[in-house]
Amino acid sequence: MENYAITVNMDEMVHHFEVGEYLHNEDGQCKYRVFENGTYVASFTPDAHDFLQICQNPGSIQEEVLHLLADKIEAHHPHGLNHNIRKLKI
């Protein structure tokens, strides 16, 4: 999946993020990585109810901004955050 842009406005500040979706596997990696000005600043992972949870915040982004960003990422995936993951039966 290609990266996509999301803009978050808060307290008269505008944040321009780029979001990339990565394979979400069982080794603790986060599914959605977020970049600002080309720098990795945060990541999210979907919970069992398909809501994003903050996974990492190396850019020290304000938590309120991250919650707004998570809402916009969820809205970008109307069919659910885990819709493209298929579990293999062995």
LOKEVEX-467996 format. One record per atom (N, C-alpha, C, O, CB): residue in one letter; x, y, z; atom name; residue number from 1; chain. Coordinates in nm, 3 decimals. Glycine has a CB too. Layout:
BEGIN
   aa         u         v         w   at     i   ch
    A         X         Y         Z   CA   NUM    A
...
END
This chain:
BEGIN
   aa         u         v         w   at     i   ch
    M     0.085    -0.118     0.000    N     1    A
    M     0.000     0.000     0.000   CA     1    A
    M     0.090     0.124     0.000    C     1    A
    M     0.193     0.127     0.067    O     1    A
    M    -0.097     0.000     0.123   CB     1    A
    E     0.049     0.223    -0.074    N     2    A
    E     0.126     0.347    -0.082   CA     2    A
    E     0.103     0.434     0.041    C     2    A
    E    -0.002     0.428     0.105    O     2    A
    E     0.090     0.424    -0.209   CB     2    A
    N     0.203     0.514     0.073    N     3    A
    N     0.187     0.610     0.182   CA     3    A
    N     0.087     0.716     0.142    C     3    A
    N     0.067     0.743     0.023    O     3    A
    N     0.323     0.675     0.218   CB     3    A
    Y     0.023     0.777     0.240    N     4    A
    Y    -0.075     0.882     0.214   CA     4    A
    Y    -0.058     0.995     0.314    C     4    A
    Y    -0.008     0.974     0.425    O     4    A
    Y    -0.220     0.827     0.219   CB     4    A
    A    -0.100     1.114     0.273    N     5    A
    A    -0.084     1.233     0.356   CA     5    A
    A    -0.207     1.256     0.442    C     5    A
    A    -0.321     1.234     0.398    O     5    A
    A    -0.058     1.356     0.270   CB     5    A
    I    -0.183     1.301     0.565    N     6    A
    I    -0.291     1.341     0.656   CA     6    A
    I    -0.247     1.469     0.726    C     6    A
    I    -0.133     1.480     0.773    O     6    A
    I    -0.323     1.227     0.761   CB     6    A
    T    -0.337     1.565     0.731    N     7    A
    T    -0.311     1.692     0.798   CA     7    A
    T    -0.394     1.698     0.926    C     7    A
    T    -0.512     1.666     0.925    O     7    A
    T    -0.342     1.813     0.705   CB     7    A
    V    -0.331     1.740     1.034    N     8    A
    V    -0.399     1.755     1.163   CA     8    A
    V    -0.381     1.899     1.209    C     8    A
    V    -0.269     1.950     1.215    O     8    A
    V    -0.343     1.654     1.270   CB     8    A
    N    -0.492     1.963     1.241    N     9    A
    N    -0.491     2.100     1.294   CA     9    A
    N    -0.526     2.095     1.442    C     9    A
    N    -0.623     2.033     1.483    O     9    A
    N    -0.592     2.192     1.217   CB     9    A
    M    -0.442     2.163     1.522    N    10    A
    M    -0.471     2.171     1.665   CA    10    A
    M    -0.405     2.296     1.722    C    10    A
    M    -0.286     2.321     1.700    O    10    A
    M    -0.421     2.043     1.739   CB    10    A
    D    -0.483     2.372     1.794    N    11    A
    D    -0.433     2.495     1.858   CA    11    A
    D    -0.359     2.585     1.758    C    11    A
    D    -0.249     2.633     1.786    O    11    A
    D    -0.339     2.459     1.974   CB    11    A
    E    -0.421     2.606     1.644    N    12    A
    E    -0.368     2.692     1.538   CA    12    A
    E    -0.236     2.643     1.480    C    12    A
    E    -0.167     2.717     1.410    O    12    A
    E    -0.349     2.831     1.592   CB    12    A
    M    -0.200     2.519     1.509    N    13    A
    M    -0.080     2.457     1.450   CA    13    A
    M    -0.127     2.353     1.349    C    13    A
    M    -0.223     2.280     1.373    O    13    A
    M     0.012     2.393     1.560   CB    13    A
    V    -0.058     2.348     1.238    N    14    A
    V    -0.090     2.252     1.133   CA    14    A
    V     0.024     2.151     1.124    C    14    A
    V     0.141     2.189     1.109    O    14    A
    V    -0.115     2.323     0.995   CB    14    A
    H    -0.010     2.024     1.133    N    15    A
    H     0.088     1.916     1.122   CA    15    A
    H     0.059     1.840     0.994    C    15    A
    H    -0.055     1.798     0.971    O    15    A
    H     0.083     1.821     1.247   CB    15    A
    H     0.160     1.822     0.911    N    16    A
    H     0.148     1.745     0.788   CA    16    A
    H     0.222     1.614     0.808    C    16    A
    H     0.344     1.611     0.823    O    16    A
    H     0.204     1.825     0.665   CB    16    A
    F     0.147     1.505     0.806    N    17    A
    F     0.204     1.373     0.828   CA    17    A
    F     0.193     1.289     0.701    C    17    A
    F     0.108     1.312     0.616    O    17    A
    F     0.134     1.302     0.945   CB    17    A
    E     0.282     1.192     0.692    N    18    A
    E     0.273     1.090     0.589   CA    18    A
    E     0.261     0.957     0.663    C    18    A
    E     0.339     0.928     0.753    O    18    A
    E     0.398     1.093     0.491   CB    18    A
    V     0.163     0.877     0.622    N    19    A
    V     0.134     0.752     0.691   CA    19    A
    V     0.164     0.635     0.598    C    19    A
    V     0.123     0.633     0.482    O    19    A
    V    -0.014     0.747     0.739   CB    19    A
    G     0.237     0.539     0.651    N    20    A
    G     0.267     0.417     0.576   CA    20    A
    G     0.213     0.297     0.650    C    20    A
    G     0.219     0.290     0.772    O    20    A
    G     0.418     0.402     0.554   CB    20    A
    E     0.159     0.203     0.574    N    21    A
    E     0.105     0.081     0.633   CA    21    A
    E     0.203    -0.033     0.608    C    21    A
    E     0.250    -0.052     0.496    O    21    A
    E    -0.036     0.047     0.574   CB    21    A
    Y     0.233    -0.107     0.713    N    22    A
    Y     0.330    -0.215     0.705   CA    22    A
    Y     0.266    -0.344     0.751    C    22    A
    Y     0.165    -0.343     0.822    O    22    A
    Y     0.455    -0.183     0.788   CB    22    A
    L     0.327    -0.455     0.711    N    23    A
    L     0.274    -0.584     0.755   CA    23    A
    L     0.273    -0.587     0.907    C    23    A
    L     0.371    -0.551     0.972    O    23    A
    L     0.357    -0.701     0.698   CB    23    A
    H     0.163    -0.631     0.959    N    24    A
    H     0.147    -0.638     1.105   CA    24    A
    H     0.160    -0.784     1.143    C    24    A
    H     0.072    -0.864     1.115    O    24    A
    H     0.009    -0.579     1.152   CB    24    A
    N     0.269    -0.817     1.205    N    25    A
    N     0.287    -0.956     1.242   CA    25    A
    N     0.304    -0.968     1.393    C    25    A
    N     0.291    -0.871     1.466    O    25    A
    N     0.408    -1.016     1.169   CB    25    A
    E     0.334    -1.086     1.436    N    26    A
    E     0.332    -1.115     1.579   CA    26    A
    E     0.461    -1.076     1.652    C    26    A
    E     0.472    -1.103     1.772    O    26    A
    E     0.307    -1.260     1.599   CB    26    A
    D     0.558    -1.015     1.585    N    27    A
    D     0.683    -0.986     1.653   CA    27    A
    D     0.688    -0.847     1.716    C    27    A
    D     0.796    -0.796     1.744    O    27    A
    D     0.796    -1.001     1.558   CB    27    A
    G     0.574    -0.787     1.738    N    28    A
    G     0.569    -0.661     1.809   CA    28    A
    G     0.584    -0.537     1.723    C    28    A
    G     0.590    -0.426     1.776    O    28    A
    G     0.674    -0.660     1.911   CB    28    A
    Q     0.591    -0.553     1.592    N    29    A
    Q     0.602    -0.436     1.506   CA    29    A
    Q     0.467    -0.366     1.495    C    29    A
    Q     0.362    -0.429     1.501    O    29    A
    Q     0.653    -0.475     1.367   CB    29    A
    C     0.473    -0.236     1.478    N    30    A
    C     0.352    -0.156     1.464   CA    30    A
    C     0.308    -0.157     1.319    C    30    A
    C     0.391    -0.165     1.228    O    30    A
    C     0.376    -0.011     1.514   CB    30    A
    K     0.178    -0.148     1.296    N    31    A
    K     0.127    -0.157     1.159   CA    31    A
    K     0.135    -0.026     1.084    C    31    A
    K     0.167    -0.026     0.965    O    31    A
    K    -0.015    -0.205     1.162   CB    31    A
    Y     0.108     0.086     1.148    N    32    A
    Y     0.107     0.216     1.080   CA    32    A
    Y     0.221     0.301     1.132    C    32    A
    Y     0.230     0.330     1.252    O    32    A
    Y    -0.028     0.288     1.100   CB    32    A
    R     0.310     0.342     1.042    N    33    A
    R     0.421     0.429     1.079   CA    33    A
    R     0.393     0.568     1.025    C    33    A
    R     0.343     0.584     0.913    O    33    A
    R     0.557     0.375     1.024   CB    33    A
    V     0.425     0.670     1.105    N    34    A
    V     0.393     0.809     1.072   CA    34    A
    V     0.523     0.889     1.062    C    34    A
    V     0.611     0.879     1.147    O    34    A
    V     0.298     0.871     1.177   CB    34    A
    F     0.530     0.969     0.956    N    35    A
    F     0.648     1.053     0.931   CA    35    A
    F     0.604     1.199     0.922    C    35    A
    F     0.495     1.230     0.874    O    35    A
    F     0.721     1.009     0.799   CB    35    A
    E     0.689     1.287     0.970    N    36    A
    E     0.667     1.431     0.957   CA    36    A
    E     0.798     1.490     0.905    C    36    A
    E     0.903     1.475     0.966    O    36    A
    E     0.623     1.497     1.095   CB    36    A
    N     0.789     1.557     0.791    N    37    A
    N     0.908     1.612     0.725   CA    37    A
    N     1.013     1.504     0.699    C    37    A
    N     1.133     1.528     0.713    O    37    A
    N     0.969     1.724     0.810   CB    37    A
    G     0.967     1.384     0.663    N    38    A
    G     1.056     1.274     0.630   CA    38    A
    G     1.115     1.200     0.748    C    38    A
    G     1.191     1.105     0.729    O    38    A
    G     1.165     1.325     0.549   CB    38    A
    T     1.081     1.242     0.870    N    39    A
    T     1.134     1.179     0.991   CA    39    A
    T     1.026     1.094     1.057    C    39    A
    T     0.912     1.138     1.073    O    39    A
    T     1.187     1.286     1.090   CB    39    A
    Y     1.063     0.972     1.096    N    40    A
    Y     0.971     0.884     1.167   CA    40    A
    Y     0.940     0.944     1.304    C    40    A
    Y     1.030     0.968     1.384    O    40    A
    Y     1.032     0.741     1.182   CB    40    A
    V     0.810     0.969     1.331    N    41    A
    V     0.772     1.036     1.456   CA    41    A
    V     0.677     0.955     1.544    C    41    A
    V     0.669     0.980     1.665    O    41    A
    V     0.710     1.167     1.425   CB    41    A
    A     0.605     0.858     1.486    N    42    A
    A     0.508     0.784     1.567   CA    42    A
    A     0.464     0.659     1.492    C    42    A
    A     0.485     0.646     1.372    O    42    A
    A     0.386     0.873     1.604   CB    42    A
    S     0.401     0.569     1.566    N    43    A
    S     0.341     0.452     1.503   CA    43    A
    S     0.219     0.410     1.584    C    43    A
    S     0.205     0.441     1.702    O    43    A
    S     0.443     0.336     1.492   CB    43    A
    F     0.131     0.337     1.514    N    44    A
    F     0.006     0.291     1.573   CA    44    A
    F    -0.013     0.144     1.539    C    44    A
    F     0.043     0.093     1.442    O    44    A
    F    -0.114     0.375     1.523   CB    44    A
    T    -0.092     0.078     1.621    N    45    A
    T    -0.130    -0.060     1.594   CA    45    A
    T    -0.279    -0.074     1.627    C    45    A
    T    -0.325    -0.018     1.726    O    45    A
    T    -0.043    -0.161     1.676   CB    45    A
    P    -0.354    -0.149     1.547    N    46    A
    P    -0.496    -0.167     1.576   CA    46    A
    P    -0.516    -0.266     1.690    C    46    A
    P    -0.443    -0.365     1.703    O    46    A
    P    -0.571    -0.215     1.452   CB    46    A
    D    -0.616    -0.238     1.773    N    47    A
    D    -0.649    -0.331     1.880   CA    47    A
    D    -0.752    -0.432     1.829    C    47    A
    D    -0.785    -0.432     1.710    O    47    A
    D    -0.703    -0.255     2.006   CB    47    A
    A    -0.801    -0.515     1.916    N    48    A
    A    -0.895    -0.621     1.878   CA    48    A
    A    -1.027    -0.566     1.825    C    48    A
    A    -1.102    -0.637     1.759    O    48    A
    A    -0.922    -0.711     1.996   CB    48    A
    H    -1.057    -0.439     1.854    N    49    A
    H    -1.182    -0.377     1.810   CA    49    A
    H    -1.161    -0.285     1.691    C    49    A
    H    -1.250    -0.208     1.655    O    49    A
    H    -1.245    -0.299     1.925   CB    49    A
    D    -1.044    -0.292     1.629    N    50    A
    D    -1.010    -0.213     1.511   CA    50    A
    D    -0.994    -0.064     1.541    C    50    A
    D    -1.016     0.019     1.452    O    50    A
    D    -1.116    -0.231     1.405   CB    50    A
    F    -0.956    -0.029     1.663    N    51    A
    F    -0.923     0.108     1.697   CA    51    A
    F    -0.772     0.118     1.713    C    51    A
    F    -0.709     0.028     1.768    O    51    A
    F    -0.997     0.154     1.828   CB    51    A
    L    -0.715     0.228     1.664    N    52    A
    L    -0.571     0.243     1.672   CA    52    A
    L    -0.527     0.282     1.812    C    52    A
    L    -0.589     0.364     1.880    O    52    A
    L    -0.524     0.347     1.572   CB    52    A
    Q    -0.418     0.221     1.853    N    53    A
    Q    -0.354     0.252     1.980   CA    53    A
    Q    -0.213     0.302     1.948    C    53    A
    Q    -0.149     0.255     1.854    O    53    A
    Q    -0.351     0.127     2.075   CB    53    A
    I    -0.165     0.397     2.026    N    54    A
    I    -0.030     0.448     2.007   CA    54    A
    I     0.067     0.335     2.039    C    54    A
    I     0.060     0.273     2.145    O    54    A
    I    -0.004     0.574     2.096   CB    54    A
    C     0.157     0.311     1.947    N    55    A
    C     0.255     0.204     1.962   CA    55    A
    C     0.390     0.262     2.004    C    55    A
    C     0.453     0.214     2.099    O    55    A
    C     0.269     0.124     1.831   CB    55    A
    Q     0.434     0.366     1.933    N    56    A
    Q     0.559     0.433     1.965   CA    56    A
    Q     0.543     0.582     1.935    C    56    A
    Q     0.463     0.621     1.850    O    56    A
    Q     0.677     0.373     1.884   CB    56    A
    N     0.620     0.664     2.006    N    57    A
    N     0.616     0.809     1.986   CA    57    A
    N     0.757     0.868     1.996    C    57    A
    N     0.783     0.950     2.084    O    57    A
    N     0.521     0.875     2.089   CB    57    A
    P     0.849     0.826     1.906    N    58    A
    P     0.985     0.878     1.915   CA    58    A
    P     0.997     1.027     1.883    C    58    A
    P     1.098     1.089     1.918    O    58    A
    P     1.074     0.800     1.824   CB    58    A
    G     0.896     1.085     1.817    N    59    A
    G     0.899     1.227     1.785   CA    59    A
    G     0.842     1.314     1.895    C    59    A
    G     0.834     1.436     1.879    O    59    A
    G     0.825     1.251     1.658   CB    59    A
    S     0.801     1.255     2.005    N    60    A
    S     0.742     1.327     2.118   CA    60    A
    S     0.626     1.417     2.074    C    60    A
    S     0.615     1.532     2.117    O    60    A
    S     0.848     1.411     2.189   CB    60    A
    I     0.541     1.363     1.987    N    61    A
    I     0.423     1.434     1.940   CA    61    A
    I     0.321     1.439     2.054    C    61    A
    I     0.304     1.340     2.127    O    61    A
    I     0.362     1.366     1.813   CB    61    A
    Q     0.255     1.552     2.070    N    62    A
    Q     0.153     1.565     2.176   CA    62    A
    Q     0.049     1.455     2.162    C    62    A
    Q     0.006     1.423     2.051    O    62    A
    Q     0.086     1.705     2.172   CB    62    A
    E     0.009     1.397     2.274    N    63    A
    E    -0.086     1.287     2.271   CA    63    A
    E    -0.219     1.327     2.206    C    63    A
    E    -0.280     1.246     2.137    O    63    A
    E    -0.111     1.237     2.412   CB    63    A
    E    -0.263     1.450     2.228    N    64    A
    E    -0.388     1.496     2.166   CA    64    A
    E    -0.378     1.497     2.014    C    64    A
    E    -0.474     1.464     1.945    O    64    A
    E    -0.425     1.637     2.218   CB    64    A
    V    -0.262     1.534     1.962    N    65    A
    V    -0.239     1.534     1.817   CA    65    A
    V    -0.241     1.389     1.766    C    65    A
    V    -0.298     1.361     1.660    O    65    A
    V    -0.103     1.602     1.781   CB    65    A
    L    -0.180     1.299     1.841    N    66    A
    L    -0.178     1.159     1.801   CA    66    A
    L    -0.319     1.099     1.799    C    66    A
    L    -0.350     1.018     1.712    O    66    A
    L    -0.089     1.079     1.895   CB    66    A
    H    -0.403     1.139     1.894    N    67    A
    H    -0.540     1.088     1.895   CA    67    A
    H    -0.618     1.139     1.773    C    67    A
    H    -0.695     1.064     1.713    O    67    A
    H    -0.612     1.129     2.025   CB    67    A
    L    -0.599     1.265     1.738    N    68    A
    L    -0.663     1.319     1.618   CA    68    A
    L    -0.611     1.249     1.493    C    68    A
    L    -0.688     1.218     1.402    O    68    A
    L    -0.639     1.470     1.607   CB    68    A
    L    -0.483     1.224     1.489    N    69    A
    L    -0.423     1.153     1.377   CA    69    A
    L    -0.478     1.011     1.366    C    69    A
    L    -0.511     0.966     1.257    O    69    A
    L    -0.270     1.150     1.392   CB    69    A
    A    -0.490     0.942     1.479    N    70    A
    A    -0.546     0.807     1.479   CA    70    A
    A    -0.689     0.807     1.424    C    70    A
    A    -0.726     0.719     1.347    O    70    A
    A    -0.543     0.747     1.621   CB    70    A
    D    -0.769     0.905     1.464    N    71    A
    D    -0.906     0.915     1.412   CA    71    A
    D    -0.906     0.930     1.261    C    71    A
    D    -0.989     0.870     1.193    O    71    A
    D    -0.979     1.034     1.476   CB    71    A
    K    -0.814     1.010     1.207    N    72    A
    K    -0.809     1.032     1.063   CA    72    A
    K    -0.759     0.908     0.989    C    72    A
    K    -0.805     0.879     0.879    O    72    A
    K    -0.719     1.151     1.031   CB    72    A
    I    -0.665     0.835     1.048    N    73    A
    I    -0.618     0.711     0.987   CA    73    A
    I    -0.733     0.610     0.984    C    73    A
    I    -0.754     0.543     0.883    O    73    A
    I    -0.496     0.654     1.063   CB    73    A
    E    -0.806     0.598     1.095    N    74    A
    E    -0.921     0.506     1.099   CA    74    A
    E    -1.023     0.543     0.993    C    74    A
    E    -1.079     0.455     0.928    O    74    A
    E    -0.986     0.507     1.238   CB    74    A
    A    -1.050     0.672     0.974    N    75    A
    A    -1.146     0.717     0.874   CA    75    A
    A    -1.098     0.688     0.732    C    75    A
    A    -1.178     0.671     0.641    O    75    A
    A    -1.173     0.866     0.891   CB    75    A
    H    -0.966     0.681     0.715    N    76    A
    H    -0.908     0.652     0.583   CA    76    A
    H    -0.929     0.505     0.545    C    76    A
    H    -0.913     0.469     0.428    O    76    A
    H    -0.758     0.685     0.583   CB    76    A
    H    -0.965     0.421     0.642    N    77    A
    H    -0.986     0.278     0.621   CA    77    A
    H    -1.128     0.239     0.661    C    77    A
    H    -1.148     0.176     0.764    O    77    A
    H    -0.882     0.195     0.702   CB    77    A
    P    -1.227     0.277     0.580    N    78    A
    P    -1.368     0.254     0.619   CA    78    A
    P    -1.405     0.106     0.632    C    78    A
    P    -1.506     0.075     0.695    O    78    A
    P    -1.459     0.318     0.518   CB    78    A
    H    -1.328     0.016     0.574    N    79    A
    H    -1.359    -0.126     0.584   CA    79    A
    H    -1.288    -0.194     0.699    C    79    A
    H    -1.294    -0.316     0.714    O    79    A
    H    -1.323    -0.196     0.454   CB    79    A
    G    -1.220    -0.116     0.780    N    80    A
    G    -1.149    -0.170     0.895   CA    80    A
    G    -1.000    -0.169     0.875    C    80    A
    G    -0.951    -0.174     0.763    O    80    A
    G    -1.196    -0.310     0.924   CB    80    A
    L    -0.929    -0.162     0.983    N    81    A
    L    -0.783    -0.151     0.980   CA    81    A
    L    -0.716    -0.284     0.950    C    81    A
    L    -0.601    -0.286     0.905    O    81    A
    L    -0.733    -0.097     1.110   CB    81    A
    N    -0.783    -0.393     0.976    N    82    A
    N    -0.724    -0.526     0.955   CA    82    A
    N    -0.785    -0.598     0.836    C    82    A
    N    -0.769    -0.719     0.822    O    82    A
    N    -0.742    -0.610     1.080   CB    82    A
    H    -0.855    -0.525     0.748    N    83    A
    H    -0.927    -0.590     0.638   CA    83    A
    H    -0.837    -0.661     0.539    C    83    A
    H    -0.883    -0.753     0.471    O    83    A
    H    -1.009    -0.491     0.566   CB    83    A
    N    -0.711    -0.623     0.529    N    84    A
    N    -0.623    -0.686     0.430   CA    84    A
    N    -0.535    -0.795     0.491    C    84    A
    N    -0.446    -0.847     0.424    O    84    A
    N    -0.536    -0.580     0.366   CB    84    A
    I    -0.559    -0.830     0.614    N    85    A
    I    -0.479    -0.933     0.679   CA    85    A
    I    -0.559    -1.065     0.676    C    85    A
    I    -0.673    -1.072     0.721    O    85    A
    I    -0.443    -0.892     0.828   CB    85    A
    R    -0.497    -1.164     0.622    N    86    A
    R    -0.560    -1.296     0.617   CA    86    A
    R    -0.480    -1.390     0.706    C    86    A
    R    -0.357    -1.391     0.702    O    86    A
    R    -0.568    -1.350     0.469   CB    86    A
    K    -0.550    -1.466     0.785    N    87    A
    K    -0.483    -1.562     0.872   CA    87    A
    K    -0.479    -1.696     0.801    C    87    A
    K    -0.580    -1.743     0.748    O    87    A
    K    -0.554    -1.574     1.010   CB    87    A
    L    -0.363    -1.756     0.801    N    88    A
    L    -0.346    -1.886     0.738   CA    88    A
    L    -0.383    -1.996     0.837    C    88    A
    L    -0.345    -1.991     0.955    O    88    A
    L    -0.202    -1.905     0.688   CB    88    A
    K    -0.457    -2.094     0.788    N    89    A
    K    -0.490    -2.209     0.872   CA    89    A
    K    -0.390    -2.318     0.842    C    89    A
    K    -0.365    -2.351     0.726    O    89    A
    K    -0.637    -2.259     0.848   CB    89    A
    I    -0.334    -2.373     0.946    N    90    A
    I    -0.234    -2.479     0.926   CA    90    A
    I    -0.293    -2.610     0.971    C    90    A
    I    -0.226    -2.713     0.964    O    90    A
    I    -0.103    -2.448     1.004   CB    90    A
END
